[in-house]
Amino acid sequence: MTGCSYDYPEPEPVHTRTADPAPAPASLQPYNNTQVLEQEAENYAELERLLRTSPGPTLLSDVGPLDGPVRGFGKFEKVPEAGQYTVTAACVGASGAKVFVGQEYPGAAFQPVELVLDCAGATTQAIALQPGYVFAHLVLPSPGDTPWTGAVGGVRVSKSG
């Protein structure tokens, strides 16, 4: 085995006169955050009203923004006992969001429940859960650079009967 070594000279600095500096690009107008935050607060209040319709004690509950600088949610909770549970999901101010709720455990096919939200009201579905962990995850179809409008979504998983 032989090795080679190369010594390269340092490049000579090149001094050229540039044209006048380019003007700074026009800055983007920021969102009126106060207005968006007020709308988001109203949307969260409406979302809470929609999610309150879920029956029984709540096992898992999560909410989050559908657009803006930070968006979405994902959560998991421990299921204490096997049984029937009710999944209630809703959104306010947008459409096209999906919530996936499910479990993974040995010996069972992974088939999460998919709820498509149209923001016209709450969507509810029964689901059988086993002891272990259940997850809920919000999936957004639009890219991450959508304008911030204050749209929100949420999910609750409650013990049925």
Rosetta constraint file for C-alpha pairs under 8 A:
AtomPair CA 31 CA 36 HARMONIC 7.69 0.50
AtomPair CA 31 CA 148 HARMONIC 7.78 0.50
AtomPair CA 32 CA 36 HARMONIC 6.43 0.50
AtomPair CA 33 CA 37 HARMONIC 5.83 0.50
AtomPair CA 34 CA 38 HARMONIC 6.11 0.50
AtomPair CA 35 CA 39 HARMONIC 6.26 0.50
AtomPair CA 36 CA 40 HARMONIC 6.01 0.50
AtomPair CA 36 CA 148 HARMONIC 7.22 0.50
AtomPair CA 36 CA 149 HARMONIC 5.89 0.50
AtomPair CA 36 CA 150 HARMONIC 5.51 0.50
AtomPair CA 37 CA 41 HARMONIC 6.10 0.50
AtomPair CA 37 CA 150 HARMONIC 6.53 0.50
AtomPair CA 38 CA 42 HARMONIC 6.34 0.50
AtomPair CA 39 CA 43 HARMONIC 6.12 0.50
AtomPair CA 39 CA 149 HARMONIC 7.58 0.50
AtomPair CA 39 CA 150 HARMONIC 5.62 0.50
AtomPair CA 40 CA 44 HARMONIC 6.11 0.50
AtomPair CA 40 CA 149 HARMONIC 7.49 0.50
AtomPair CA 40 CA 150 HARMONIC 4.02 0.50
AtomPair CA 40 CA 151 HARMONIC 6.27 0.50
AtomPair CA 40 CA 152 HARMONIC 7.10 0.50
AtomPair CA 41 CA 45 HARMONIC 6.32 0.50
AtomPair CA 41 CA 150 HARMONIC 7.84 0.50
AtomPair CA 42 CA 46 HARMONIC 6.35 0.50
AtomPair CA 43 CA 47 HARMONIC 6.01 0.50
AtomPair CA 43 CA 92 HARMONIC 5.71 0.50
AtomPair CA 43 CA 93 HARMONIC 6.91 0.50
AtomPair CA 43 CA 150 HARMONIC 7.08 0.50
AtomPair CA 43 CA 151 HARMONIC 6.63 0.50
AtomPair CA 43 CA 152 HARMONIC 6.43 0.50
AtomPair CA 44 CA 48 HARMONIC 6.08 0.50
AtomPair CA 44 CA 92 HARMONIC 7.75 0.50
AtomPair CA 44 CA 152 HARMONIC 6.54 0.50
AtomPair CA 45 CA 49 HARMONIC 6.40 0.50
AtomPair CA 46 CA 50 HARMONIC 6.33 0.50
AtomPair CA 46 CA 92 HARMONIC 7.17 0.50
AtomPair CA 47 CA 51 HARMONIC 6.12 0.50
AtomPair CA 47 CA 90 HARMONIC 6.65 0.50
AtomPair CA 47 CA 91 HARMONIC 6.40 0.50
AtomPair CA 47 CA 92 HARMONIC 6.25 0.50
AtomPair CA 47 CA 152 HARMONIC 7.44 0.50
AtomPair CA 47 CA 153 HARMONIC 7.00 0.50
AtomPair CA 47 CA 154 HARMONIC 7.13 0.50
AtomPair CA 48 CA 52 HARMONIC 6.01 0.50
AtomPair CA 49 CA 53 HARMONIC 7.33 0.50
AtomPair CA 50 CA 90 HARMONIC 6.75 0.50
AtomPair CA 50 CA 121 HARMONIC 6.73 0.50
AtomPair CA 50 CA 122 HARMONIC 5.74 0.50
AtomPair CA 51 CA 88 HARMONIC 6.36 0.50
AtomPair CA 51 CA 89 HARMONIC 6.71 0.50
AtomPair CA 51 CA 90 HARMONIC 6.81 0.50
AtomPair CA 51 CA 122 HARMONIC 6.80 0.50
AtomPair CA 51 CA 154 HARMONIC 7.55 0.50
AtomPair CA 51 CA 155 HARMONIC 7.08 0.50
AtomPair CA 51 CA 156 HARMONIC 6.73 0.50
AtomPair CA 53 CA 88 HARMONIC 7.95 0.50
AtomPair CA 54 CA 86 HARMONIC 7.08 0.50
AtomPair CA 54 CA 87 HARMONIC 7.58 0.50
AtomPair CA 54 CA 88 HARMONIC 5.97 0.50
AtomPair CA 54 CA 124 HARMONIC 7.99 0.50
AtomPair CA 54 CA 156 HARMONIC 7.14 0.50
AtomPair CA 54 CA 157 HARMONIC 7.83 0.50
AtomPair CA 54 CA 158 HARMONIC 6.67 0.50
AtomPair CA 55 CA 86 HARMONIC 7.41 0.50
AtomPair CA 55 CA 158 HARMONIC 6.44 0.50
AtomPair CA 55 CA 159 HARMONIC 7.43 0.50
AtomPair CA 55 CA 160 HARMONIC 6.63 0.50
AtomPair CA 55 CA 161 HARMONIC 7.95 0.50
AtomPair CA 56 CA 158 HARMONIC 5.57 0.50
AtomPair CA 56 CA 159 HARMONIC 5.34 0.50
AtomPair CA 56 CA 160 HARMONIC 5.80 0.50
AtomPair CA 56 CA 161 HARMONIC 6.69 0.50
AtomPair CA 57 CA 158 HARMONIC 5.45 0.50
AtomPair CA 57 CA 159 HARMONIC 5.72 0.50
AtomPair CA 58 CA 156 HARMONIC 6.72 0.50
AtomPair CA 58 CA 157 HARMONIC 5.93 0.50
AtomPair CA 58 CA 158 HARMONIC 4.28 0.50
AtomPair CA 58 CA 159 HARMONIC 6.61 0.50
AtomPair CA 59 CA 77 HARMONIC 7.10 0.50
AtomPair CA 59 CA 79 HARMONIC 7.37 0.50
AtomPair CA 59 CA 156 HARMONIC 7.45 0.50
AtomPair CA 59 CA 157 HARMONIC 5.50 0.50
AtomPair CA 59 CA 158 HARMONIC 5.25 0.50
AtomPair CA 59 CA 159 HARMONIC 6.86 0.50
AtomPair CA 60 CA 75 HARMONIC 7.86 0.50
AtomPair CA 60 CA 76 HARMONIC 7.20 0.50
AtomPair CA 60 CA 77 HARMONIC 6.04 0.50
AtomPair CA 60 CA 155 HARMONIC 7.83 0.50
AtomPair CA 60 CA 156 HARMONIC 5.51 0.50
AtomPair CA 60 CA 157 HARMONIC 5.02 0.50
AtomPair CA 60 CA 158 HARMONIC 7.04 0.50
AtomPair CA 61 CA 154 HARMONIC 7.53 0.50
AtomPair CA 61 CA 155 HARMONIC 5.72 0.50
AtomPair CA 61 CA 156 HARMONIC 4.37 0.50
AtomPair CA 61 CA 157 HARMONIC 6.48 0.50
AtomPair CA 62 CA 73 HARMONIC 7.02 0.50
AtomPair CA 62 CA 74 HARMONIC 7.53 0.50
AtomPair CA 62 CA 75 HARMONIC 6.91 0.50
AtomPair CA 62 CA 154 HARMONIC 5.57 0.50
AtomPair CA 62 CA 155 HARMONIC 5.59 0.50
AtomPair CA 62 CA 156 HARMONIC 6.71 0.50
AtomPair CA 63 CA 72 HARMONIC 7.90 0.50
AtomPair CA 63 CA 73 HARMONIC 6.52 0.50
AtomPair CA 63 CA 152 HARMONIC 7.22 0.50
AtomPair CA 63 CA 153 HARMONIC 5.63 0.50
AtomPair CA 63 CA 154 HARMONIC 3.94 0.50
AtomPair CA 63 CA 155 HARMONIC 6.45 0.50
AtomPair CA 64 CA 71 HARMONIC 6.34 0.50
AtomPair CA 64 CA 72 HARMONIC 5.21 0.50
AtomPair CA 64 CA 73 HARMONIC 5.46 0.50
AtomPair CA 64 CA 152 HARMONIC 5.65 0.50
AtomPair CA 64 CA 153 HARMONIC 5.62 0.50
AtomPair CA 64 CA 154 HARMONIC 6.29 0.50
AtomPair CA 65 CA 70 HARMONIC 6.97 0.50
AtomPair CA 65 CA 71 HARMONIC 4.69 0.50
AtomPair CA 65 CA 72 HARMONIC 5.60 0.50
AtomPair CA 65 CA 73 HARMONIC 7.90 0.50
AtomPair CA 65 CA 150 HARMONIC 6.82 0.50
AtomPair CA 65 CA 151 HARMONIC 5.88 0.50
AtomPair CA 65 CA 152 HARMONIC 4.23 0.50
AtomPair CA 65 CA 153 HARMONIC 6.25 0.50
AtomPair CA 66 CA 71 HARMONIC 5.21 0.50
AtomPair CA 66 CA 72 HARMONIC 5.72 0.50
AtomPair CA 66 CA 94 HARMONIC 7.49 0.50
AtomPair CA 66 CA 97 HARMONIC 7.71 0.50
AtomPair CA 66 CA 140 HARMONIC 7.17 0.50
AtomPair CA 66 CA 150 HARMONIC 7.55 0.50
AtomPair CA 66 CA 151 HARMONIC 5.27 0.50
AtomPair CA 66 CA 152 HARMONIC 4.97 0.50
AtomPair CA 66 CA 153 HARMONIC 6.31 0.50
AtomPair CA 67 CA 71 HARMONIC 5.38 0.50
AtomPair CA 67 CA 72 HARMONIC 7.84 0.50
AtomPair CA 67 CA 144 HARMONIC 7.41 0.50
AtomPair CA 67 CA 146 HARMONIC 6.22 0.50
AtomPair CA 67 CA 147 HARMONIC 6.68 0.50
AtomPair CA 67 CA 148 HARMONIC 5.28 0.50
AtomPair CA 67 CA 149 HARMONIC 6.68 0.50
AtomPair CA 67 CA 150 HARMONIC 6.91 0.50
AtomPair CA 67 CA 151 HARMONIC 6.30 0.50
AtomPair CA 67 CA 152 HARMONIC 7.70 0.50
AtomPair CA 68 CA 144 HARMONIC 7.77 0.50
AtomPair CA 68 CA 145 HARMONIC 7.44 0.50
AtomPair CA 68 CA 146 HARMONIC 6.58 0.50
AtomPair CA 68 CA 147 HARMONIC 5.92 0.50
AtomPair CA 68 CA 148 HARMONIC 3.86 0.50
AtomPair CA 68 CA 149 HARMONIC 6.94 0.50
AtomPair CA 68 CA 150 HARMONIC 7.41 0.50
AtomPair CA 69 CA 148 HARMONIC 7.16 0.50
AtomPair CA 72 CA 137 HARMONIC 7.91 0.50
AtomPair CA 72 CA 138 HARMONIC 5.59 0.50
AtomPair CA 72 CA 139 HARMONIC 7.11 0.50
AtomPair CA 72 CA 140 HARMONIC 7.39 0.50
AtomPair CA 72 CA 153 HARMONIC 7.84 0.50
AtomPair CA 73 CA 137 HARMONIC 5.95 0.50
AtomPair CA 73 CA 138 HARMONIC 5.51 0.50
AtomPair CA 74 CA 135 HARMONIC 7.32 0.50
AtomPair CA 74 CA 136 HARMONIC 5.61 0.50
AtomPair CA 74 CA 137 HARMONIC 4.21 0.50
AtomPair CA 74 CA 138 HARMONIC 6.26 0.50
AtomPair CA 75 CA 135 HARMONIC 5.67 0.50
AtomPair CA 75 CA 136 HARMONIC 5.45 0.50
AtomPair CA 75 CA 137 HARMONIC 6.52 0.50
AtomPair CA 76 CA 133 HARMONIC 6.40 0.50
AtomPair CA 76 CA 134 HARMONIC 5.42 0.50
AtomPair CA 76 CA 135 HARMONIC 4.10 0.50
AtomPair CA 76 CA 136 HARMONIC 6.25 0.50
AtomPair CA 77 CA 133 HARMONIC 5.46 0.50
AtomPair CA 77 CA 134 HARMONIC 5.61 0.50
AtomPair CA 77 CA 135 HARMONIC 6.63 0.50
AtomPair CA 78 CA 131 HARMONIC 7.39 0.50
AtomPair CA 78 CA 132 HARMONIC 5.51 0.50
AtomPair CA 78 CA 133 HARMONIC 4.31 0.50
AtomPair CA 78 CA 134 HARMONIC 6.36 0.50
AtomPair CA 79 CA 129 HARMONIC 7.36 0.50
AtomPair CA 79 CA 130 HARMONIC 6.88 0.50
AtomPair CA 79 CA 131 HARMONIC 4.98 0.50
AtomPair CA 79 CA 132 HARMONIC 5.21 0.50
AtomPair CA 79 CA 133 HARMONIC 5.50 0.50
AtomPair CA 79 CA 134 HARMONIC 6.53 0.50
AtomPair CA 80 CA 131 HARMONIC 5.48 0.50
AtomPair CA 80 CA 132 HARMONIC 7.08 0.50
AtomPair CA 81 CA 129 HARMONIC 7.92 0.50
AtomPair CA 81 CA 130 HARMONIC 6.43 0.50
AtomPair CA 81 CA 131 HARMONIC 5.00 0.50
AtomPair CA 82 CA 128 HARMONIC 7.38 0.50
AtomPair CA 82 CA 129 HARMONIC 5.41 0.50
AtomPair CA 82 CA 130 HARMONIC 4.19 0.50
AtomPair CA 82 CA 131 HARMONIC 5.34 0.50
AtomPair CA 83 CA 128 HARMONIC 5.64 0.50
AtomPair CA 83 CA 129 HARMONIC 5.65 0.50
AtomPair CA 83 CA 130 HARMONIC 6.73 0.50
AtomPair CA 83 CA 159 HARMONIC 7.71 0.50
AtomPair CA 83 CA 160 HARMONIC 7.93 0.50
AtomPair CA 84 CA 126 HARMONIC 6.75 0.50
AtomPair CA 84 CA 127 HARMONIC 5.81 0.50
AtomPair CA 84 CA 128 HARMONIC 4.58 0.50
AtomPair CA 84 CA 129 HARMONIC 6.38 0.50
AtomPair CA 84 CA 159 HARMONIC 6.50 0.50
AtomPair CA 84 CA 160 HARMONIC 5.56 0.50
AtomPair CA 84 CA 161 HARMONIC 7.97 0.50
AtomPair CA 85 CA 126 HARMONIC 5.79 0.50
AtomPair CA 85 CA 127 HARMONIC 5.29 0.50
AtomPair CA 85 CA 128 HARMONIC 6.05 0.50
AtomPair CA 85 CA 129 HARMONIC 6.88 0.50
AtomPair CA 85 CA 157 HARMONIC 6.52 0.50
AtomPair CA 85 CA 158 HARMONIC 5.41 0.50
AtomPair CA 85 CA 159 HARMONIC 4.45 0.50
AtomPair CA 85 CA 160 HARMONIC 4.78 0.50
AtomPair CA 86 CA 124 HARMONIC 6.84 0.50
AtomPair CA 86 CA 125 HARMONIC 5.79 0.50
AtomPair CA 86 CA 126 HARMONIC 4.57 0.50
AtomPair CA 86 CA 127 HARMONIC 6.06 0.50
AtomPair CA 86 CA 156 HARMONIC 7.95 0.50
AtomPair CA 86 CA 157 HARMONIC 5.56 0.50
AtomPair CA 86 CA 158 HARMONIC 5.16 0.50
AtomPair CA 86 CA 159 HARMONIC 6.30 0.50
AtomPair CA 86 CA 160 HARMONIC 5.88 0.50
AtomPair CA 87 CA 101 HARMONIC 7.90 0.50
AtomPair CA 87 CA 124 HARMONIC 5.53 0.50
AtomPair CA 87 CA 125 HARMONIC 5.28 0.50
AtomPair CA 87 CA 126 HARMONIC 6.16 0.50
AtomPair CA 87 CA 127 HARMONIC 6.98 0.50
AtomPair CA 87 CA 155 HARMONIC 7.06 0.50
AtomPair CA 87 CA 156 HARMONIC 5.76 0.50
AtomPair CA 87 CA 157 HARMONIC 4.52 0.50
AtomPair CA 87 CA 158 HARMONIC 6.56 0.50
AtomPair CA 88 CA 122 HARMONIC 6.45 0.50
AtomPair CA 88 CA 123 HARMONIC 5.62 0.50
AtomPair CA 88 CA 124 HARMONIC 4.43 0.50
AtomPair CA 88 CA 125 HARMONIC 6.69 0.50
AtomPair CA 88 CA 155 HARMONIC 5.62 0.50
AtomPair CA 88 CA 156 HARMONIC 5.20 0.50
AtomPair CA 88 CA 157 HARMONIC 6.41 0.50
AtomPair CA 89 CA 99 HARMONIC 7.24 0.50
AtomPair CA 89 CA 115 HARMONIC 7.37 0.50
AtomPair CA 89 CA 117 HARMONIC 7.31 0.50
AtomPair CA 89 CA 122 HARMONIC 5.63 0.50
AtomPair CA 89 CA 123 HARMONIC 5.26 0.50
AtomPair CA 89 CA 124 HARMONIC 6.49 0.50
AtomPair CA 89 CA 153 HARMONIC 7.52 0.50
AtomPair CA 89 CA 154 HARMONIC 5.63 0.50
AtomPair CA 89 CA 155 HARMONIC 4.22 0.50
AtomPair CA 89 CA 156 HARMONIC 6.40 0.50
AtomPair CA 90 CA 117 HARMONIC 6.11 0.50
AtomPair CA 90 CA 118 HARMONIC 7.93 0.50
AtomPair CA 90 CA 119 HARMONIC 6.16 0.50
AtomPair CA 90 CA 121 HARMONIC 6.24 0.50
AtomPair CA 90 CA 122 HARMONIC 4.57 0.50
AtomPair CA 90 CA 123 HARMONIC 6.12 0.50
AtomPair CA 90 CA 153 HARMONIC 5.67 0.50
AtomPair CA 90 CA 154 HARMONIC 5.63 0.50
AtomPair CA 90 CA 155 HARMONIC 6.62 0.50
AtomPair CA 91 CA 95 HARMONIC 7.39 0.50
AtomPair CA 91 CA 97 HARMONIC 7.79 0.50
AtomPair CA 91 CA 117 HARMONIC 6.47 0.50
AtomPair CA 91 CA 118 HARMONIC 7.28 0.50
AtomPair CA 91 CA 119 HARMONIC 4.73 0.50
AtomPair CA 91 CA 120 HARMONIC 7.96 0.50
AtomPair CA 91 CA 121 HARMONIC 7.51 0.50
AtomPair CA 91 CA 122 HARMONIC 7.59 0.50
AtomPair CA 91 CA 151 HARMONIC 7.38 0.50
AtomPair CA 91 CA 152 HARMONIC 5.54 0.50
AtomPair CA 91 CA 153 HARMONIC 3.94 0.50
AtomPair CA 91 CA 154 HARMONIC 6.34 0.50
AtomPair CA 92 CA 119 HARMONIC 5.27 0.50
AtomPair CA 92 CA 120 HARMONIC 7.84 0.50
AtomPair CA 92 CA 151 HARMONIC 5.65 0.50
AtomPair CA 92 CA 152 HARMONIC 5.46 0.50
AtomPair CA 92 CA 153 HARMONIC 6.35 0.50
AtomPair CA 93 CA 119 HARMONIC 6.90 0.50
AtomPair CA 93 CA 149 HARMONIC 7.67 0.50
AtomPair CA 93 CA 150 HARMONIC 7.05 0.50
AtomPair CA 93 CA 151 HARMONIC 4.35 0.50
AtomPair CA 93 CA 152 HARMONIC 6.66 0.50
AtomPair CA 94 CA 118 HARMONIC 7.60 0.50
AtomPair CA 94 CA 119 HARMONIC 6.36 0.50
AtomPair CA 94 CA 151 HARMONIC 5.66 0.50
AtomPair CA 94 CA 152 HARMONIC 7.62 0.50
AtomPair CA 95 CA 117 HARMONIC 6.38 0.50
AtomPair CA 95 CA 118 HARMONIC 4.85 0.50
AtomPair CA 95 CA 119 HARMONIC 5.69 0.50
AtomPair CA 96 CA 116 HARMONIC 6.82 0.50
AtomPair CA 96 CA 117 HARMONIC 6.05 0.50
AtomPair CA 96 CA 118 HARMONIC 6.10 0.50
AtomPair CA 96 CA 140 HARMONIC 7.11 0.50
AtomPair CA 96 CA 141 HARMONIC 6.65 0.50
AtomPair CA 97 CA 116 HARMONIC 6.17 0.50
AtomPair CA 97 CA 117 HARMONIC 5.44 0.50
AtomPair CA 97 CA 118 HARMONIC 7.44 0.50
AtomPair CA 97 CA 138 HARMONIC 7.05 0.50
AtomPair CA 97 CA 139 HARMONIC 6.00 0.50
AtomPair CA 97 CA 140 HARMONIC 5.00 0.50
AtomPair CA 97 CA 141 HARMONIC 6.56 0.50
AtomPair CA 97 CA 153 HARMONIC 7.95 0.50
AtomPair CA 98 CA 114 HARMONIC 6.66 0.50
AtomPair CA 98 CA 115 HARMONIC 5.53 0.50
AtomPair CA 98 CA 116 HARMONIC 4.52 0.50
AtomPair CA 98 CA 117 HARMONIC 5.83 0.50
AtomPair CA 98 CA 138 HARMONIC 5.85 0.50
AtomPair CA 98 CA 139 HARMONIC 5.10 0.50
AtomPair CA 98 CA 140 HARMONIC 6.49 0.50
AtomPair CA 99 CA 114 HARMONIC 5.84 0.50
AtomPair CA 99 CA 115 HARMONIC 5.18 0.50
AtomPair CA 99 CA 116 HARMONIC 6.61 0.50
AtomPair CA 99 CA 117 HARMONIC 7.64 0.50
AtomPair CA 99 CA 136 HARMONIC 6.74 0.50
AtomPair CA 99 CA 137 HARMONIC 5.60 0.50
AtomPair CA 99 CA 138 HARMONIC 4.54 0.50
AtomPair CA 99 CA 139 HARMONIC 6.03 0.50
AtomPair CA 99 CA 155 HARMONIC 7.57 0.50
AtomPair CA 100 CA 112 HARMONIC 5.98 0.50
AtomPair CA 100 CA 113 HARMONIC 5.51 0.50
AtomPair CA 100 CA 114 HARMONIC 4.63 0.50
AtomPair CA 100 CA 115 HARMONIC 6.38 0.50
AtomPair CA 100 CA 135 HARMONIC 7.86 0.50
AtomPair CA 100 CA 136 HARMONIC 5.59 0.50
AtomPair CA 100 CA 137 HARMONIC 5.30 0.50
AtomPair CA 100 CA 138 HARMONIC 6.53 0.50
AtomPair CA 100 CA 139 HARMONIC 7.54 0.50
AtomPair CA 101 CA 112 HARMONIC 5.35 0.50
AtomPair CA 101 CA 113 HARMONIC 5.16 0.50
AtomPair CA 101 CA 114 HARMONIC 6.68 0.50
AtomPair CA 101 CA 134 HARMONIC 7.03 0.50
AtomPair CA 101 CA 135 HARMONIC 5.51 0.50
AtomPair CA 101 CA 136 HARMONIC 4.43 0.50
AtomPair CA 101 CA 137 HARMONIC 6.63 0.50
AtomPair CA 102 CA 110 HARMONIC 7.86 0.50
AtomPair CA 102 CA 111 HARMONIC 6.90 0.50
AtomPair CA 102 CA 112 HARMONIC 4.20 0.50
AtomPair CA 102 CA 113 HARMONIC 6.01 0.50
AtomPair CA 102 CA 134 HARMONIC 5.52 0.50
AtomPair CA 102 CA 135 HARMONIC 5.58 0.50
AtomPair CA 102 CA 136 HARMONIC 6.89 0.50
AtomPair CA 103 CA 110 HARMONIC 7.09 0.50
AtomPair CA 103 CA 111 HARMONIC 7.91 0.50
AtomPair CA 103 CA 112 HARMONIC 6.83 0.50
AtomPair CA 103 CA 129 HARMONIC 7.41 0.50
AtomPair CA 103 CA 132 HARMONIC 7.78 0.50
AtomPair CA 103 CA 133 HARMONIC 6.25 0.50
AtomPair CA 103 CA 134 HARMONIC 4.84 0.50
AtomPair CA 103 CA 135 HARMONIC 6.40 0.50
AtomPair CA 104 CA 108 HARMONIC 7.23 0.50
AtomPair CA 104 CA 109 HARMONIC 7.79 0.50
AtomPair CA 104 CA 110 HARMONIC 5.86 0.50
AtomPair CA 104 CA 133 HARMONIC 7.71 0.50
AtomPair CA 104 CA 134 HARMONIC 7.84 0.50
AtomPair CA 105 CA 132 HARMONIC 7.66 0.50
AtomPair CA 113 CA 127 HARMONIC 7.80 0.50
AtomPair CA 115 CA 123 HARMONIC 7.17 0.50
AtomPair CA 117 CA 122 HARMONIC 7.89 0.50
AtomPair CA 117 CA 123 HARMONIC 6.89 0.50
AtomPair CA 129 CA 134 HARMONIC 7.71 0.50
AtomPair CA 136 CA 155 HARMONIC 7.40 0.50
AtomPair CA 138 CA 153 HARMONIC 7.99 0.50
AtomPair CA 142 CA 146 HARMONIC 7.19 0.50
